Amino acid sequence: MSQPDYKKEMEQFSYKQHLDYESPYRHVGKGYSRADATEKVTGQARYTYDLEFPGMLYAKCLHSPYARAKIVSIDKSKALALPGVKAVLCGEDTDIFVGLYMQDKYVFARGEARYQGEVVAAVAATTEEIAEKAITLIDVEYELLEPVYNLDQALKNETLVHPNIGEIAHTEGVFFPQADTNIASLNKSRRGDIDKGFEEADVVIENEFSLPAVAHVPLEVHNCIVQADPFSNKIKIWSSAQSPFALRQMMAASFGINESDIQVVIPYVGGGFGGKAGIHLEPLTALLSKASGGLPVKLKMSREEEFNYMPTRAGMRGRIKTGVKKDGKLTAMEIVYDWDSGAYADYGVNVGKTAVYGGLGPYDVPNAAITSNTIYTNKVFSTAYRGFGHLETLWTIERQMDVLSQKLGIDPYDFRMMNMLRPGSRTITGELVTESTGSPIDCLKAAAKEIGWTGRKTEEEREREWKTGKVSGKGFAMIQKAPAMPANTSSSVIMQMCGDGHVKMMMGGVDYGQGAVTAMAQIAAEELNVPIEMVECRRVIDTDTNPYDWNTVASKLTWMAGNATIRAARNMVKQMKKLAAAVLHSAPEFLGHKDGYIYSLHRPEQRIAYKDLALGYMFPDGSGIGGPLISHGVCMADGLTNLHPQTGQGHPAAAWTFGCHAVDIEVDIESGDIHVKKIASAFDIGQVINEKFVYGQVCGGIVQGIGSAILEGYKFSDENVLLNPSFTDNKIPTMKDMPDEIVPIYIENKQYNGPYGARGIAEHTMISVPSAIGNAVYDALGINFYRLPLTPENVMLGILSGEKDIR
Amino acid sequence: MAQKAENKACAMTTAHAESMERRVRLTCRVNGQFVVEDIDPTMLLLHFLRDRLKLFGTKEACGEGECGACTVIMNGRPVTSCLVLAIEAEGSEITTVEGLAKNGELSILQQEFIELDALQCGFCTPGMLMSARALLDRNPDPTDDDIKEAMSGNLCRCTGYRQIFDAVKKAAKREREELKRS
C-alpha cells in the first residue's frame, strides 16, 4: 500500500481559530466575561492573603539551612520568653504525619531535616514582627550529614533519605516504594514484546533528555488562617488552596479526627498551577492555633519560602531507546523516567505513576515499556504542577521523535502522522482509541498548516541566514494528556431557585482563575434555557455547605462538574415540568421550557413562570403544591480502573485531550536569545464552553511553557542549597517574552460522555511548548539540545561548542 | 560536627514595626481624599495603604519590587509600594486600584480588562491596571514596544500577557477617541 500524501491532507484541512469561533449553542461556547471580573478590577476581591479576624495571631517558620542534618537540640526558651509570643512548636512537640499517598513527612522536621528549607520550628505571636523576632531567638543545634545530592547518587542507595522506606504506610497497589532504596515508587507499563520490537527495528536510537525543577509561582503565595478549638476536634480553615475536600480529608487523616469536624473555606485564590492542591501549611497552622488557646493563626509564605519551602515541579531525566523501521514505522519504545522528587513523596509519586500511561506520546507503538522511578533526594520536594509530568515526558518523547526523523531522513510531520494514534489503535495501557477519543492527527494538521510547514530548512538556507545574525526555525510537538485521577473520582453540584426565578448553584471545585464559576453558570443557563444573568455559581467554596468534589486539578473540572451541572439543571427542569403539568392539567412530556417559563408545546400561551414554581406553586386560594426547587447532579468517572502493578494495563483516562504546538522562532546567534515569532496551537477539546476562557488558557499556558523552555530552573549549590530563591535569579516570563503572534485552534470532535462533547483544556496548553521550541531550535541551528532550559547562555555555549548534540 | 545555624527571618519581611515611640505625621491625598495619619517612619507605603487605610486592592507578592503586584501611582509615576516608605508619600497624590472607577462607573481601562479577559486569578490585576494607567497618563498613544516596556515589571502567571497587552492597547485607543470628542 502506498503511503498517503500527508502534506496534501494538511493543505485541505480546515479548522476553527479563536478569531472566527462561533458557537451553535445559546450560551455554551460564548465568550462571556467572568462573573467575578468587576471585583477583580476594582480591588474588591478578597483573597486569603487579605483576610483578618479578631484576635488573629501571626505565624512564622524557622527553616533548616542545611540539605541534610541531624537536629541535635532545639532551645525554644528565649523565643517563648518574648512578650507577645503565644506558641513555639517544633518536631518534638508533635508526631503528626502529613502525607498524600505516602506517610513520609512530619509536620515539622523530627530528628532530621531532609532539605534546605524544611520547617524545623514555628512561632505564633500577636504581631508579625514579634513572630519574626522570636524565630531568631530559637537555638537549633545541627549535626551535618552528607546529603543525597542527585539522581545518580540516590540510585546507588548508599545513603537513604528515608531509611525506613520499606515500612512507610502508602496507598497500596498504586504506589510501590522499594525497600532499602531511595525509590519512593516504581511504576511500570508494558505493551507487546519489547525485545521482539527491537529485533524488528532497522534503526535503534538511544538518548537522554532532562530538565530541572521549576517553581509554580502563583502570584498569591501559599497562605492560610486556621482556628483549632483546643477543647474539641473542630478545626476551621481559610486557605489559598485548590482542593477543599482533599484538604479536609487529609487534615482528618493527619489529626485522626472526623472529616465533619473540619470546615474549609476557600475565598478568592491567586493562582495555583497544582502547587496549591493537596495539603501544605494547614496542619502546622492548626497546631499553632491549638497551642495558642484556639485563636485564629495566619501563616503566609514569603516569596523566598515559596521557592525553597513549598514544593516544586520535579526535575526529571528520561532515558529513551527507540526502534524504528527504515520506512518510519515505530517498532519499540523503551523509556525509563527518573524523577528527582526531593525529600518527600507528596504528589510526586503520582506524577511518576502517571508517566507510565501518559508518557508515550500520542503514538501507536506496538511494543513499549515504560518504567518510572520517583526518587527521593535531599532537595525541596515536588508536587503536582500544570501538566502533571507531561511537559517532562513530552520533552523526552517529542524531542526523540524529532531526532529520529532527522536520522531517518523523514519529514518530522510525516513521521508523526505515520505513527499517530487513530481510531482502532490502542494506547500503552490497552485502551482502545475511537472517534470519541479525539484526534491528534487533526491537531497536527491544523497547527503545522498554520505555521506554513513545508519541511526542514536546508543547510544552504541556514548558512544564508547565519550571516544576518538571526536564524529562524520551525518545529512542532504533540500534546496528549488525560486527567491523573483516581478511578472513582467524582464531582457534584447543587442548585436552588430563588423566589424570583434566579438560580444559585454551588459546586465543590475552586475557581482559582480558570473561570469555572462562569463556565458552570453557562452550562446551567443552557439547560435551564434562561438568560445567563439568571444563574449564579457561588464563588466561595465552603465544605460545610458546598457539595463534594475530589480535587480541582487535572483539567477535569469542566468535564466532571460540567456533567454534574447538566444533570442538576435537567433535574430541576424535570421537577418544574412535573409541577407545572399538575397545574396546567397537562403532562411533563407535553411541556417545553424557555426564558423562565414552562409552557405547553401545543398551546404556548398556557404557561407558568419559573418564579411561580420556585418555592412551590400557590393556587389562588393560597394553598400550595410542590415545594422549594432544589436539585443536585453528580458525575463519577465511568469505566476507569487502577492499573495492573506489573503491566500497567487498565483504563486510566477519563478524557484524553490531544493537541499540537507549532512554533516559528528566531535565534539570535550573537546572544543565544530565542524569540517566538508565532505559535499555532491546536487542541481537540470536543466543544468550547467559554471561548474567552479557552483563549485565556491557551495564551497563559503557552507563556508558562516558554518559561520552562527558555528561562526557569532551580539551581543548587554543592551543598544542595537552593541558589536562586527569588524573582531576581529565578525569572519567569514577562510581557516582553510573549510570542508576537498566538493562533489558538479549536478542534471539536465530540467526546460522547463529555458535557456537549467537551474535554478538559488547561494543562495541555503548556506541556509541549518546550519540545516544540527545542525542535525549532534544531531547525534553526542544526543543533540538538537535550537539556532544558534553553537559556541564552546554554544556547550560546551550544553554538560556540561546535557540537551538533548538546547533552 | 555540631553547628549552630544563624537564624534569619524571611526575605519578604512583611512585618512592619509599628513602634509607639517614633511617630511622624503623614499628610497626603489618596484616591482624591486627604489623609492625615501618625505613622512609624519605617512603615512601607504598601502596608500603610493596606493596614491603615484598608485598601486591600494593592497586593503583595514578592516584597522586593520584582513583581509589580503592589504598584500604585504616586505623583503620576508608577511605584512598587513595597519599596517605598510611607513617609516618602508626604504631600503626594496617590492613586490605587480603588481610585480608578469614578462615580460608580468603571474606567475604560477596567472595562477593557473585563471585555478582553485580561485577568484570570486577579491577583496581579490591580498592579497591572496601575502600571497601565500610569503609562496612558504619560503617553496616550503608546507603541507596542512602549506597552511592553511599561508593563514588563508586572508579573502574571495566568494570562500569558496577551489579553493584558490587547486591553491596554484598546483602552488607549478608546481614551484618545474620548478625548477628541470632549
HADDOCK unambig.tbl for C-alpha pairs under 7 A between the chains (distance, minus, plus):
assign (segid A and resid 33 and name CA) (segid B and resid 114 and name CA) 6.29 0.50 0.50
assign (segid A and resid 33 and name CA) (segid B and resid 115 and name CA) 6.28 0.50 0.50
assign (segid A and resid 33 and name CA) (segid B and resid 117 and name CA) 6.51 0.50 0.50
assign (segid A and resid 37 and name CA) (segid B and resid 114 and name CA) 5.93 0.50 0.50
assign (segid A and resid 40 and name CA) (segid B and resid 122 and name CA) 5.38 0.50 0.50
assign (segid A and resid 40 and name CA) (segid B and resid 125 and name CA) 6.86 0.50 0.50
assign (segid A and resid 41 and name CA) (segid B and resid 110 and name CA) 5.93 0.50 0.50
assign (segid A and resid 41 and name CA) (segid B and resid 125 and name CA) 6.35 0.50 0.50
assign (segid A and resid 41 and name CA) (segid B and resid 126 and name CA) 6.35 0.50 0.50
assign (segid A and resid 42 and name CA) (segid B and resid 97 and name CA) 5.95 0.50 0.50
assign (segid A and resid 42 and name CA) (segid B and resid 98 and name CA) 5.59 0.50 0.50
assign (segid A and resid 43 and name CA) (segid B and resid 56 and name CA) 6.78 0.50 0.50
assign (segid A and resid 43 and name CA) (segid B and resid 57 and name CA) 3.74 0.50 0.50
assign (segid A and resid 43 and name CA) (segid B and resid 97 and name CA) 5.90 0.50 0.50
assign (segid A and resid 43 and name CA) (segid B and resid 98 and name CA) 5.85 0.50 0.50
assign (segid A and resid 43 and name CA) (segid B and resid 126 and name CA) 6.36 0.50 0.50
assign (segid A and resid 44 and name CA) (segid B and resid 57 and name CA) 6.25 0.50 0.50
assign (segid A and resid 50 and name CA) (segid B and resid 56 and name CA) 6.41 0.50 0.50
assign (segid A and resid 128 and name CA) (segid B and resid 15 and name CA) 4.91 0.50 0.50
assign (segid A and resid 129 and name CA) (segid B and resid 15 and name CA) 4.86 0.50 0.50
assign (segid A and resid 129 and name CA) (segid B and resid 16 and name CA) 6.36 0.50 0.50
assign (segid A and resid 129 and name CA) (segid B and resid 17 and name CA) 6.26 0.50 0.50
assign (segid A and resid 132 and name CA) (segid B and resid 9 and name CA) 5.87 0.50 0.50
assign (segid A and resid 135 and name CA) (segid B and resid 9 and name CA) 6.94 0.50 0.50
assign (segid A and resid 136 and name CA) (segid B and resid 7 and name CA) 5.01 0.50 0.50
assign (segid A and resid 136 and name CA) (segid B and resid 8 and name CA) 5.87 0.50 0.50
assign (segid A and resid 136 and name CA) (segid B and resid 9 and name CA) 6.80 0.50 0.50
assign (segid A and resid 140 and name CA) (segid B and resid 4 and name CA) 6.08 0.50 0.50
assign (segid A and resid 140 and name CA) (segid B and resid 5 and name CA) 6.71 0.50 0.50
assign (segid A and resid 141 and name CA) (segid B and resid 2 and name CA) 6.58 0.50 0.50
assign (segid A and resid 141 and name CA) (segid B and resid 3 and name CA) 5.71 0.50 0.50
assign (segid A and resid 141 and name CA) (segid B and resid 4 and name CA) 4.84 0.50 0.50
assign (segid A and resid 142 and name CA) (segid B and resid 2 and name CA) 5.61 0.50 0.50
assign (segid A and resid 142 and name CA) (segid B and resid 3 and name CA) 5.14 0.50 0.50
assign (segid A and resid 142 and name CA) (segid B and resid 4 and name CA) 6.16 0.50 0.50
assign (segid A and resid 143 and name CA) (segid B and resid 1 and name CA) 5.58 0.50 0.50
assign (segid A and resid 143 and name CA) (segid B and resid 2 and name CA) 4.49 0.50 0.50
assign (segid A and resid 143 and name CA) (segid B and resid 3 and name CA) 6.03 0.50 0.50
assign (segid A and resid 144 and name CA) (segid B and resid 1 and name CA) 6.39 0.50 0.50
assign (segid A and resid 144 and name CA) (segid B and resid 2 and name CA) 6.91 0.50 0.50
assign (segid A and resid 217 and name CA) (segid B and resid 157 and name CA) 6.92 0.50 0.50
assign (segid A and resid 218 and name CA) (segid B and resid 157 and name CA) 6.39 0.50 0.50
assign (segid A and resid 219 and name CA) (segid B and resid 61 and name CA) 5.69 0.50 0.50
assign (segid A and resid 219 and name CA) (segid B and resid 123 and name CA) 6.20 0.50 0.50
assign (segid A and resid 219 and name CA) (segid B and resid 124 and name CA) 6.65 0.50 0.50
assign (segid A and resid 219 and name CA) (segid B and resid 157 and name CA) 6.88 0.50 0.50
assign (segid A and resid 220 and name CA) (segid B and resid 61 and name CA) 5.96 0.50 0.50
assign (segid A and resid 220 and name CA) (segid B and resid 123 and name CA) 6.39 0.50 0.50
assign (segid A and resid 221 and name CA) (segid B and resid 61 and name CA) 6.67 0.50 0.50
assign (segid A and resid 269 and name CA) (segid B and resid 121 and name CA) 6.52 0.50 0.50
assign (segid A and resid 270 and name CA) (segid B and resid 121 and name CA) 4.98 0.50 0.50
assign (segid A and resid 270 and name CA) (segid B and resid 122 and name CA) 6.48 0.50 0.50
assign (segid A and resid 270 and name CA) (segid B and resid 123 and name CA) 5.11 0.50 0.50
assign (segid A and resid 271 and name CA) (segid B and resid 121 and name CA) 5.44 0.50 0.50
assign (segid A and resid 302 and name CA) (segid B and resid 10 and name CA) 6.45 0.50 0.50
assign (segid A and resid 302 and name CA) (segid B and resid 11 and name CA) 6.78 0.50 0.50
assign (segid A and resid 302 and name CA) (segid B and resid 12 and name CA) 4.91 0.50 0.50
assign (segid A and resid 302 and name CA) (segid B and resid 62 and name CA) 6.97 0.50 0.50
assign (segid A and resid 303 and name CA) (segid B and resid 12 and name CA) 6.30 0.50 0.50
assign (segid A and resid 303 and name CA) (segid B and resid 61 and name CA) 6.93 0.50 0.50
assign (segid A and resid 303 and name CA) (segid B and resid 62 and name CA) 5.15 0.50 0.50
assign (segid A and resid 304 and name CA) (segid B and resid 10 and name CA) 6.91 0.50 0.50
assign (segid A and resid 304 and name CA) (segid B and resid 11 and name CA) 6.21 0.50 0.50
assign (segid A and resid 512 and name CA) (segid B and resid 121 and name CA) 5.42 0.50 0.50
assign (segid A and resid 513 and name CA) (segid B and resid 120 and name CA) 4.17 0.50 0.50
assign (segid A and resid 513 and name CA) (segid B and resid 121 and name CA) 3.63 0.50 0.50
assign (segid A and resid 514 and name CA) (segid B and resid 120 and name CA) 6.21 0.50 0.50
assign (segid A and resid 692 and name CA) (segid B and resid 117 and name CA) 6.69 0.50 0.50
assign (segid A and resid 696 and name CA) (segid B and resid 159 and name CA) 5.79 0.50 0.50
assign (segid A and resid 699 and name CA) (segid B and resid 159 and name CA) 6.15 0.50 0.50
assign (segid A and resid 699 and name CA) (segid B and resid 160 and name CA) 5.08 0.50 0.50
assign (segid A and resid 699 and name CA) (segid B and resid 162 and name CA) 6.55 0.50 0.50
assign (segid A and resid 700 and name CA) (segid B and resid 158 and name CA) 5.11 0.50 0.50
assign (segid A and resid 700 and name CA) (segid B and resid 159 and name CA) 4.16 0.50 0.50
assign (segid A and resid 700 and name CA) (segid B and resid 160 and name CA) 3.83 0.50 0.50
assign (segid A and resid 701 and name CA) (segid B and resid 160 and name CA) 6.96 0.50 0.50
assign (segid A and resid 702 and name CA) (segid B and resid 160 and name CA) 6.95 0.50 0.50
assign (segid A and resid 703 and name CA) (segid B and resid 160 and name CA) 4.93 0.50 0.50
assign (segid A and resid 704 and name CA) (segid B and resid 157 and name CA) 6.88 0.50 0.50
assign (segid A and resid 704 and name CA) (segid B and resid 160 and name CA) 6.96 0.50 0.50
assign (segid A and resid 727 and name CA) (segid B and resid 66 and name CA) 6.23 0.50 0.50
assign (segid A and resid 728 and name CA) (segid B and resid 66 and name CA) 6.96 0.50 0.50
assign (segid A and resid 734 and name CA) (segid B and resid 152 and name CA) 5.33 0.50 0.50
assign (segid A and resid 734 and name CA) (segid B and resid 155 and name CA) 5.94 0.50 0.50
assign (segid A and resid 735 and name CA) (segid B and resid 148 and name CA) 5.73 0.50 0.50
assign (segid A and resid 735 and name CA) (segid B and resid 151 and name CA) 6.64 0.50 0.50
assign (segid A and resid 735 and name CA) (segid B and resid 152 and name CA) 5.14 0.50 0.50
assign (segid A and resid 735 and name CA) (segid B and resid 161 and name CA) 5.57 0.50 0.50
assign (segid A and resid 736 and name CA) (segid B and resid 148 and name CA) 5.69 0.50 0.50
assign (segid A and resid 736 and name CA) (segid B and resid 152 and name CA) 6.22 0.50 0.50
assign (segid A and resid 738 and name CA) (segid B and resid 160 and name CA) 6.76 0.50 0.50
assign (segid A and resid 738 and name CA) (segid B and resid 161 and name CA) 6.92 0.50 0.50
